[in-house]
Every structure is written in structure tokens, then in C-alpha cells.
Amino acid sequence: MAGIQTDVCLALTALTALDRGHAVYTVVDASAATTKETHDTAVQRLIQAGAIPTNWLAVGSELQRSWTEQRTAPAFAQVIYEQLSSWRHQNALTTNVRANAAK
């Protein structure tokens, strides 16, 4: 789960879910707070309460499961390409390797 405010929206919802016996995964890079310190403190509080931190790429990858899922793989790849510059560089490298290997 994620929230606009890590220390309010996410924290209250996650703590309630934990209290009711649910497993809670917090998408820490999809939530924010007024300061980095406030965000980090809220994340640490949630971890201490039993929430499991994760990030948007991990969640998306778990939902995608496999690059063989052609119905969703191209759109997910596009999101990754647009949001993560390091993946753009990796894509350029592998594209060049594939092009040279085909020669």
C-alpha cells in the first residue's frame, strides 16, 4: 500500500491493517511526506510495527511475473524505460549486443 502522506495516510491505514491481522507491504517510493526525515521516520515506525517495505518496481515486477506475458510486458517495459534512466542505458546496451549478434 502507499499513501500521499507516509506519516498520516499510509501510517494510519497500514497500522490499522496490521492491527487487524493483515500482512502489509508498504511501497515506500510511492509515498511521501513533508520532509525526508518525516518520511523515513514513518517508514521505520511501520517496519517496527511489522510492515514490509518494498518499492514500485518490485511490486510491478511481481505483478508482471514474467516477460513472456506479452499482454502486459510491453506496457510495463515502457513504464520502466520512462521512469528509470539506468534501464534506458541497459536497454541501449542489450539492443546493441542483439544487433551485433545478428550480423
Residue pairs with C-beta under 8 A, 6 or more apart in sequence:
1 10
1 13
1 14
1 17
1 24
1 25
1 26
1 27
2 10
2 26
2 27
2 30
2 31
3 9
3 10
3 11
3 13
3 31
4 31
4 32
5 31
5 32
5 33
5 34
6 28
6 31
6 32
6 33
6 38
6 39
6 42
6 43
7 33
7 38
7 39
7 41
7 42
9 31
10 26
10 31
10 42
10 46
11 42
11 45
11 46
14 24
14 26
14 46
14 49
14 51
15 46
15 49
17 24
18 24
18 49
18 50
18 51
23 52
24 46
24 50
24 51
24 52
25 51
25 52
25 53
25 54
25 59
26 43
26 46
26 51
26 52
26 53
26 54
27 54
27 55
27 56
27 59
28 39
28 43
28 53
28 54
28 55
29 55
29 56
30 55
30 56
31 39
32 39
33 39
33 42
43 53
46 53
47 53
57 80
57 84
60 76
60 79
60 80
64 72
64 73
64 76
66 73
67 73
67 77
80 87
81 87
81 88
81 91
